Amino acid sequence: MPVYQPITITGLVDTVVDAALAHPNAAVVAVDGADAAEPQLPADAIAEKIRLRGRPAATVRLHDFVRPASVRLEFGRDEMCYRTGWFDYAALDREVLDGLRRRGSWLPALWDEAEDRSARAALRPAEAGTVIVVAGPMLIGRGLDFDVTVRLHMSEAALRRRTDPDQLWTIPALRHFAGEPADFEVRWDHPDRPALRTGH
């Protein structure tokens, strides 16, 4: 039976920041969570704390790397579509992870989901030691080479309670996606009262 210990949001952020800063060069942190978990909020807090500790940092939203509507909606709104066709993980890898580490520049956004057009974002130069925190669903287990990984676990009941009604169709994909273990596994049914996994 997994063992979880209560932790404050500040404590969780500090723990992840310490792990990220243990990498002296450019690093990428994943905060994996359903939209209902609002992973962007802890991701922003992690990036802000990293900047306060003297390293350049930024956040990237997976929703800025969706596929065009004509592609992601080709087969309708179903579990397999959301799990395999909604987000462009390959582009995220190419433009953010690989760009940061090998090209020395990275793209903050690829596609404007609301307007369904190119985000027209400019490449950003990567300062030495930059840490990018990527936030979004189903990130871990895609073969993406993250340096630090955080998963925000939500029960099905919590997902149903916190997911917008028009997005309830995404829950089976979120529940059934078999990702690999994260460095930090966090119970997130009540985001104001998280619990960090500390043992098996």
N, C-alpha and C positions, 0 to 999 in steps of 0.2 A: 504494500500500500504506500503510495507516495506521501511524503511528509512535507507539509507546507507550514510556513511561519508567517504571521502577520508582519507587514512592513509598511511604513509610511510612503507616500508618493515621493517625498524628498529623499528618503532612504533608498528607494528603488532607483531613482535618477542618479544619485551619487554612486551607487554600486555599478551601474552601467557605465557611467562616465569614467570611473576608475579603470574598468576593463578596457574601454576605448583608448584611454590615454596611455595604457601599457604598451600600445603599438606606437613606436616613435615616428613612424612614417605615415603617409596617407592611409586612412582606414575608412571602412564602411560598416555602419551599424544597421541592422534590420530590426524594426519594431513591427512584428507580424501580428495583425489583428483585424477582425472583421470591421466593417464600417461602423457597426453598432458599438464597438469598443473605442472608437475615436482615437486610433493609434497616433494620429498627427499631434495630439496634445502632449503625450509623454515624449514623443520625438522632438517636438519644439523645445520642451524643457531640458532634454538631454543636450541638444545643440547649444542652447543658451548657456548652460552650465559649463560646457566645454569652452565656449568663448570667454566666459568669466575666468577660466583657468588658463587662458593665454594661448589657446590653439584656435585656428580658424575652423569654423563649422557651419554647416547648412543642412536644411532638411529638403527631402524630395518626396513628393506624394506619388504613390503608384497610380492614382487616378489621373495623373498627368501623363501617364504612359499607357492609356487605353488604346485599343485598336479603333479605327474608324467605325461608325455605326453600321455601315454597310457590311462590314466584316463580322463584327461581334454579334450582330442581330440576324445574321444569315440564316441560322437554324432556330431562331426564336429564343425565348427566355427559359432555359432549362438548366439542369445541373451541369451537364457536360459542357455546355456553352460557356457558363460562367467559370468553370474550373480550367478550361483549356483555351478558350478563344477570346476572352474579354480583355485581358491585359497583355501588353507586349513585353513579356519578361526578357526576351532576347534583346529588344531595344534598350531596356533598362540596363542590362549587362553591358551592352556595347557603349552606350552613351554616358553612363554614370560610372559604373565600377571600372570597366576597362579604360574609359576616358580619363578618369581620375588617376589611375595607377600608371598607365602607359603613354597616354597622349599628353597628359599634363593640362587637360581642359575637360570640362564636363558640361552636360546639357541639363538644365533644371527642369525642363518640361518638353514633351514631344507633341502632345495632342491636346487640344482644348475640348474636353468632354461635353461641356454645355453647348458650345457653338459648333461642335463636330467639324473642326478644321485644325490645321496646323497651329500649334501654340506660338510659332514664330519667335521662339526664345533664342537668345544668343548664347553661344558657348561661353562659359566662364573659366578664366584661368585658375588653375589649382595652385594655391599657395602651398609652400612646404608644410607638411604635417596636417593638411586639411582632413577633417572628419566629416563625412556625409552620413546623415541618418535618414534611412529610407523607411517610410511608413505605408502600410497597406496590407491587404489580405493575401494569404496563401503565398508568402514570400519564401519561407523556409522549406527546403526540399525540392527546389527547382534547379539545383546545381549552380546556384549563384554563390560566388566566393566572398561571402560576408566575413568580416573579422570578428564581429560580436553579434549574437542573435538573441532577441527577446521575443517571446510569444505570449500574447495576452489571451488566456483561455476564457471562454464564456460557455456556460452550459446552454443547452438548447432552449431551456425556459428563459434564460436571460437574453439570448439572441432574439427570441420571439417578442420579448417585452420591449427591447430597445431598438429593434429594426423597424424602419419606416414600412408601413403596410404594403407599399408598392414594390418593396424590395424583399419581401418574405420568400420569394422564389429562390433567392440566393442561398438560403440557409442549408439545404441539403448538400450543396457543393462545399460550403464552409465546414460542415460537420464531417464529411466523408473524405476530405482531402488528407492524404497520408503524408504529412511532412515529417522531416527528421527531427530529432530532439534539438531544442534550443539551448543555448548557454544559460539563459535565465527563463524559467517557466513560471508564469505568473497567473494566479487565479484573479479574474477580472470581472466577476459577476457584479460586484459593487466597486466601481473604480475609485471611490473614496476610501475603500478598505481593502487594498490588495493583499495578496499573500504570495510569498516567494517559495518555490519548491527548494527544499534543503536536503532531501534524501529520498530513498526509495521506500 
